[in-house]
Amino acid sequence: MRKIKLSIITPSLNSDKSLAYTLSSVYDQTYKNFEHIIVDGGSTDHTLDILKKHRVLNKKIIIAKNTTIYEAINIGIKKAKGDYIIVLNTDDILHNKKTLENAVNVIKNSSEKIYLGNVIYFNNYEFNEISRHYPAKNFRNWMFSFGLMPPHPASFISSSLAKKNLYNTKFKIAADFDIFLRLLKLKKYPFKYLNQTITRMRTGGVSGKDIRAHLRSGSEIHQSLSINKQFKSHLLINSRYIAKLKQFFIISRKVKKFNVNKNYNDLIQYHFKVIKKIRSLQFNKNFVLSALNLAFLGSYMSNQVKIYKSLIHWPDGIFIKNINISVKKIPGREILKQLKIPLSIKTITVLGNLPKRSEEYLKSRYNKKINHIKLPYGNILDITKKFDYRIKKNEIIMITLPTPKQEQLAEYLKKNNKYFKIICIGGSINIVSGLEKEVPKFLYPLEFLWRLRYETLRRLSRLINTFINYMVGKYFKKRLNNLSIKILN
């Protein structure tokens, strides 16, 4: 009985929010006779750091800057030493610990060059709740004319066959359709059905992230059929969505729970870390605390603010409901009322506006030395041009600028200081000190409207701009899809 070696190929690019889950699913496999080839297209986030800490011994990390997904896969295929190849993208996980073992038990007793299993889909990071089931069982070659193909992430293809039939990198989305068309329809290689789920796949991948991707996918499928001299019809290709509807009718939407291996917990990166109670704030660590509200989300959508490991949010405003955070709104003034600063912190330094009454409030509330530094007007470059402040270990910073300038300044300080404890508090000090009238409770969800009472035109202009950025990011760029969120209790 032959011993099968597998080559798992993972193309990656700026995948630090999902990569740890993918790698954990590989690490936990009971079948160990495989190599894991990761081809990175030039990531600029924490992807490479995570890859280097990937604990699988038989791994190969290849840096191939400016490569597309299918170019990266081709590089992996050329380097592969295994008998069969499986492609595992960084948004996907192997179904369970015995996925490879169960597949190999079928492969080693057969002689086919292609094996096809099933894929299930999940939304966001809800790995254990199925939204769609994509089986290979009923696939037939005539289905290619309808733009249909077997589930690519559940395929095992002979390495020798794959090396002779690389992906056509002319296609950015439908190269998987094209390779199946060539192998199964044109060259008539038989396949064997693996009656098992191979991969759990996150919805909203390359082919389904927005309407433009769907249109391009259909166009590329048409091109592939044309190039390979097969019958083609835009009408038939677009009807594939009707055929796929039955994949959403699932008897049971629950599967065995996927647990991240403890070795990978520290490698998980989150889009947002949201604090549920202010007392959970840890003053023995560096942090930047900021409100997660419309102003921040609009700035995030337009790339005016960045997400990084030490950034923590408190939930503030009705728009957080759109990212499925099941926590109550905490106004900034409540943060100040509930905040307990330990004795180890000797100084509160306020950057930005701080009227005398607000300064007196901070002194009486926290019994700390108050240090106030005024900042120049202008954009963040104007502010930081001559600003070289060194934060002491026993000091906490409060920034009273509007978003996104306060978050931009916090990020600047974070980069230039060994120790930092920073709260982007905006105008909340003036409210809690009584200098500005507190918003009525019935307007809590719409506090941004209450603030329009002062400097109405400037604030309204900023609100409209923020709202437009938010809507474009949410509905066109889909930047609120598939968010990894950690609730800090």
C-alpha positions in Angstrom: 0.0 0.0 0.0 1.5 3.3 -1.1 2.3 6.1 1.3 0.8 9.4 0.1 2.5 12.7 0.6 0.4 15.9 0.2 1.4 19.4 -0.8 -0.8 22.1 0.8 -0.4 25.3 -1.1 -1.5 28.6 0.5 -1.3 31.9 -1.4 -1.3 34.8 1.0 -1.3 38.6 0.9 -2.0 40.9 3.9 -4.0 38.1 5.6 -3.0 38.6 9.2 -6.7 38.7 10.5 -7.5 35.2 9.2 -4.2 33.4 8.7 -3.7 32.1 12.3 -7.0 30.1 12.0 -5.9 28.6 8.6 -2.5 27.6 10.0 -4.0 26.2 13.2 -6.2 23.9 11.1 -3.2 22.6 9.3 -1.1 22.2 12.5 -3.8 20.0 14.1 -4.1 17.4 11.3 -3.7 13.8 12.5 -2.1 13.0 9.1 1.4 14.4 9.1 2.9 13.3 5.8 2.5 16.7 4.1 4.4 19.8 3.3 2.9 23.3 3.6 4.0 25.7 0.9 3.0 29.3 1.6 3.5 31.8 -1.2 3.2 35.4 -0.1 2.6 38.2 -2.6 4.5 40.9 -0.6 2.4 41.4 2.6 2.9 44.7 4.5 0.9 43.8 7.6 1.7 41.1 10.2 1.3 38.1 7.8 5.0 37.3 7.5 5.5 37.5 11.3 2.7 35.0 11.7 4.1 32.7 9.0 7.5 32.6 10.6 5.9 31.5 13.9 3.8 28.8 12.1 4.8 25.7 14.0 4.5 23.1 11.2 8.1 21.8 10.7 7.6 20.8 7.0 6.8 24.3 5.8 8.2 26.4 3.0 7.6 30.2 2.9 8.2 31.7 -0.5 8.1 35.5 -1.0 6.9 36.4 -4.5 6.1 40.1 -4.5 3.4 41.5 -6.8 2.0 38.1 -7.7 -1.7 37.3 -8.1 -3.4 34.4 -6.3 -3.0 32.0 -9.3 0.5 33.1 -10.0 1.3 32.3 -6.4 -0.4 28.9 -6.7 1.6 28.1 -9.8 4.8 28.9 -7.9 3.7 26.5 -5.2 2.9 23.8 -7.7 6.3 24.0 -9.3 8.0 23.7 -5.8 5.7 20.9 -4.6 7.3 17.5 -3.7 4.1 15.8 -2.7 2.0 13.2 -4.7 -1.2 15.3 -4.5 -1.8 19.1 -4.3 -4.6 20.8 -2.3 -5.0 24.6 -2.3 -6.0 26.1 1.1 -6.6 29.9 1.0 -6.0 32.1 4.0 -9.7 32.7 4.5 -10.4 29.0 4.8 -9.8 26.2 7.3 -9.5 22.4 6.9 -12.8 21.0 8.1 -11.6 19.0 11.1 -8.4 17.3 12.5 -8.9 14.1 10.4 -9.6 15.8 7.1 -6.3 14.8 5.4 -6.3 11.4 7.1 -9.8 10.5 5.8 -9.0 11.8 2.3 -5.7 9.9 2.1 -7.5 6.7 3.2 -9.5 6.9 0.0 -6.7 8.1 -2.3 -4.2 5.4 -1.3 -6.7 2.7 -2.3 -7.5 4.2 -5.7 -5.6 5.2 -8.9 -7.4 8.4 -10.0 -5.4 11.6 -10.5 -8.3 13.9 -9.3 -10.4 13.6 -6.1 -13.2 16.0 -5.3 -14.8 16.6 -1.9 -17.3 19.0 -0.4 -17.0 22.6 0.9 -19.2 24.4 3.5 -19.4 28.1 3.9 -19.4 30.3 7.0 -20.0 34.0 7.5 -17.5 36.3 9.2 -15.7 34.3 11.9 -18.6 32.0 12.8 -16.7 28.9 11.8 -19.3 26.5 13.3 -22.5 27.8 11.6 -23.0 26.7 8.0 -24.5 29.2 5.6 -24.1 27.1 2.4 -23.2 23.6 1.4 -21.3 23.1 -1.9 -21.0 19.3 -2.8 -19.1 17.7 -5.6 -21.3 14.5 -5.7 -23.7 15.5 -8.5 -21.2 17.3 -10.7 -21.3 16.4 -14.4 -19.1 17.8 -17.2 -22.1 19.3 -19.1 -22.5 21.7 -16.2 -19.4 23.7 -17.4 -21.6 25.3 -20.1 -23.8 26.7 -17.3 -20.7 28.3 -15.6 -20.7 25.6 -12.9 -17.7 23.6 -11.6 -16.7 21.3 -8.7 -15.6 23.0 -5.4 -12.0 24.0 -6.0 -11.0 24.2 -2.3 -12.0 20.6 -1.9 -9.9 19.1 -4.7 -6.8 16.9 -4.5 -5.0 16.9 -7.9 -2.0 14.7 -8.8 1.1 16.8 -8.5 2.5 15.5 -11.8 -0.8 16.4 -13.5 -0.9 19.8 -11.9 2.7 20.6 -13.0 1.8 19.9 -16.6 -1.4 21.9 -16.4 -0.8 25.1 -14.5 -3.4 27.8 -13.9 -4.0 30.3 -16.7 -3.0 33.5 -14.9 -4.8 35.6 -17.5 -7.8 34.9 -15.4 -7.9 36.7 -12.0 -11.0 35.1 -10.7 -12.0 32.1 -12.9 -8.7 30.4 -13.3 -10.0 27.5 -11.1 -13.0 27.1 -13.5 -10.6 27.1 -16.4 -8.3 24.4 -15.0 -11.2 22.1 -14.2 -12.6 22.7 -17.7 -9.3 21.6 -19.3 -8.7 18.6 -17.0 -12.2 17.2 -16.8 -14.0 18.2 -20.0 -11.2 18.6 -22.6 -8.7 16.0 -21.4 -11.4 13.8 -19.8 -9.5 12.8 -16.7 -11.9 10.9 -14.4 -12.3 12.0 -10.8 -13.4 10.1 -7.7 -15.8 11.7 -5.3 -14.7 12.0 -1.7 -17.8 11.7 0.4 -16.6 14.2 3.0 -16.3 17.9 3.7 -12.7 19.1 3.1 -12.8 22.8 3.7 -14.8 25.4 5.6 -14.7 28.5 3.4 -15.5 32.1 4.4 -18.1 33.8 2.2 -17.2 36.8 0.2 -14.0 35.5 -1.4 -12.4 36.9 -4.6 -15.3 35.8 -6.8 -18.1 37.0 -4.5 -16.8 40.1 -2.7 -19.0 42.6 -4.6 -21.0 43.0 -7.8 -18.0 43.8 -9.9 -16.4 40.5 -8.9 -19.5 38.6 -9.9 -19.6 40.4 -13.3 -15.9 39.7 -13.9 -16.2 36.1 -12.9 -19.0 35.6 -15.5 -17.0 37.3 -18.1 -13.9 35.2 -17.4 -15.9 32.0 -17.5 -17.2 33.0 -20.9 -13.6 33.7 -22.1 -12.4 30.3 -20.8 -15.2 28.5 -22.7 -14.3 30.5 -25.8 -10.6 29.8 -25.6 -11.1 26.1 -25.0 -13.6 26.0 -27.9 -16.6 25.1 -25.8 -20.2 26.1 -26.2 -20.7 29.5 -24.5 -23.7 31.6 -23.6 -23.9 34.6 -21.3 -27.5 33.7 -20.6 -26.6 30.1 -19.4 -23.5 31.3 -17.5 -25.6 33.9 -15.5 -28.2 31.2 -14.8 -25.6 29.5 -12.6 -26.9 31.4 -9.6 -30.3 29.8 -9.9 -28.6 26.3 -9.8 -26.6 27.3 -6.7 -29.7 28.3 -4.7 -30.2 24.8 -3.5 -26.8 25.0 -1.8 -28.4 27.3 0.8 -31.1 24.9 1.8 -29.3 23.0 4.6 -31.0 20.6 7.0 -28.5 21.3 9.8 -26.4 24.4 10.0 -24.3 23.2 12.9 -21.0 21.4 12.6 -18.4 20.1 15.1 -16.8 23.1 16.8 -13.6 24.4 15.4 -11.2 25.3 18.2 -8.0 27.2 17.6 -4.9 25.4 18.9 -3.5 27.1 22.0 -0.2 27.6 20.1 -1.9 30.0 17.7 -4.0 32.1 20.2 -1.2 34.7 20.4 -1.0 34.9 16.6 -4.6 35.9 16.1 -5.0 39.5 14.9 -8.3 41.4 15.3 -9.8 44.2 13.3 -11.4 45.6 16.4 -10.8 44.8 20.1 -13.8 46.2 22.1 -13.8 46.7 25.8 -17.1 45.8 27.5 -16.3 47.4 30.9 -13.8 50.2 31.5 -12.4 48.4 34.6 -11.0 45.8 32.2 -8.4 48.3 31.0 -4.9 47.0 31.9 -2.6 49.8 33.0 0.4 47.4 33.1 0.4 47.3 29.3 0.6 49.8 26.5 -2.7 50.8 25.0 -4.5 53.3 22.9 -8.2 53.6 23.8 -10.6 55.2 21.3 -14.4 55.3 20.7 -15.8 53.0 18.1 -18.5 55.2 16.5 -19.5 56.7 13.2 -16.6 59.1 13.2 -14.0 56.4 13.7 -15.7 53.9 11.3 -15.9 56.6 8.6 -12.2 57.4 9.1 -11.4 53.7 9.0 -13.3 53.3 5.7 -11.4 56.1 4.1 -8.0 54.9 5.4 -7.4 57.9 7.6 -6.9 55.7 10.7 -5.2 52.3 11.0 -5.8 49.3 13.1 -2.9 48.0 15.3 -2.4 45.5 18.1 -2.5 48.0 21.0 -5.6 49.8 19.8 -8.7 49.2 22.0 -12.2 50.6 21.5 -15.1 51.3 23.7 -18.5 50.9 22.0 -20.0 54.4 21.2 -23.0 55.0 19.0 -25.7 53.2 17.0 -23.4 52.3 14.0 -21.5 49.6 15.9 -24.6 47.5 15.5 -23.6 47.1 11.8 -20.5 45.1 12.8 -22.5 42.7 15.1 -21.1 43.9 18.4 -23.5 42.8 21.2 -22.5 45.4 23.7 -24.2 48.5 25.0 -23.1 52.0 24.0 -20.7 53.7 26.5 -20.5 57.5 26.0 -17.1 59.1 26.4 -18.2 60.9 29.6 -19.0 57.6 31.2 -15.5 56.4 30.4 -14.2 59.3 32.5 -16.6 58.7 35.3 -15.8 55.0 35.5 -12.1 55.2 34.9 -9.9 54.3 37.9 -6.3 55.3 37.4 -3.9 53.3 39.6 -1.5 54.9 42.0 1.4 54.0 39.8 0.2 56.7 37.3 1.4 60.1 38.7 0.6 62.4 35.8 -2.3 63.0 33.4 -1.1 64.9 30.3 -3.8 66.4 28.1 -2.9 67.2 24.5 -5.2 69.7 22.9 -7.9 71.9 24.3 -8.3 72.0 28.1 -10.3 74.9 29.6 -9.6 75.7 33.3 -12.9 74.2 34.5 -12.1 70.9 32.8 -8.6 70.9 34.2 -10.0 71.4 37.8 -12.4 68.5 37.2 -9.5 66.2 36.3 -7.5 67.2 39.4 -10.4 66.6 41.8 -11.6 63.4 40.1 -8.3 61.6 39.8 -6.0 63.4 42.3 -3.1 63.5 39.8 -0.8 66.1 38.5 -2.3 67.6 35.4 0.0 68.6 32.5 -1.5 70.5 29.6 0.1 70.9 26.2 -1.6 73.0 23.6 -1.4 71.9 20.0 -1.3 73.9 16.8 -4.3 74.1 14.4 -4.0 72.2 11.1 -3.8 68.6 9.9 -1.8 65.8 11.6 1.4 66.7 9.7 1.1 70.3 11.0 0.6 69.0 14.5 3.5 66.5 14.5 6.0 68.5 12.5 7.7 70.0 15.6 6.1 67.7 18.2 8.6 65.3 19.9 7.0 64.3 23.2 8.4 61.5 25.3 5.8 59.7 27.4 6.9 58.6 30.8 6.1 55.1 32.3 4.0 56.7 35.1 2.0 59.0 32.8 -1.3 58.7 31.0 -2.1 60.8 27.9 -5.6 62.2 27.1 -6.1 63.7 23.6 -9.0 66.2 23.1 -8.8 66.6 19.3 -11.7 65.5 17.0 -11.5 62.2 15.2 -9.5 61.2 13.2 -6.8 63.7 14.3 -6.7 62.4 17.8 -6.3 58.8 16.6 -3.6 59.8 14.1 -1.7 61.6 16.9 -2.1 58.6 19.1 -0.6 56.4 16.5 2.3 58.8 16.0 3.0 58.8 19.8 2.7 55.0 19.9 5.4 54.6 17.2 7.8 57.0 18.9 7.5 55.9 22.6 8.4 52.8 24.5 5.7 53.4 27.0 2.2 54.7 26.2 -1.2 54.8 27.7 -3.4 57.0 25.6 -7.1 57.8 25.7 -8.6 59.6 22.7 -11.3 61.3 24.6 -12.4 64.2 22.3 -14.7 66.7 23.9 -15.9 64.4 26.7 -13.9 66.2 29.5 -15.7 69.4 28.8 -19.1 67.6 29.1 -18.3 65.7 32.3 -16.9 68.9 33.9 -20.2 70.7 33.2 -18.6 73.1 30.8 -20.9 71.8 28.0 -24.4 70.6 28.6 -24.8 66.8 28.7 -26.9 65.1 26.0 -30.3 64.0 27.2 -30.7 60.3 27.7 -33.3 59.9 25.0 -30.8 61.2 22.5 -28.0 58.9 23.5 -28.2 56.8 20.3 -28.1 60.0 18.2 -25.6 62.0 20.2 -23.8 63.3 17.1 -27.0 65.3 16.3 -27.0 66.9 19.8 -23.4 68.1 19.1 -24.5 70.1 16.1 -25.8 72.9 18.5 -22.3 74.4 18.4 -20.2 75.2 15.4 -23.1 73.8 13.3 -21.7 74.3 9.8 -18.3 72.9 10.5 -19.6 69.9 12.4 -22.3 69.2 9.9 -19.8 69.3 7.1 -17.6 66.9 8.9 -20.6 64.6 9.8 -21.7 64.5 6.1 -18.2 63.7 4.9 -17.8 60.9 7.6 -21.2 59.4 6.7 -20.4 59.3 3.0 -17.1 57.6 3.7 -18.9 55.1 5.9 -21.6 54.3 3.3 -19.0 53.9 0.5 -16.9 51.7 2.7 -19.8 49.5 3.9 -21.8 49.0 0.7 -19.2 49.4 -2.1 -15.9 48.5 -0.6 -17.5 45.9 1.8 -15.0 46.8 4.5 -17.4 45.8 7.3 -17.7 42.3 5.9 -15.8 39.5 7.6 -14.5 41.4 10.6 -12.6 39.7 13.4 -13.7 41.2 16.6 -12.6 40.4 20.2 -14.8 41.5 23.1 -12.6 42.3 26.2 -14.5 41.4 29.4 
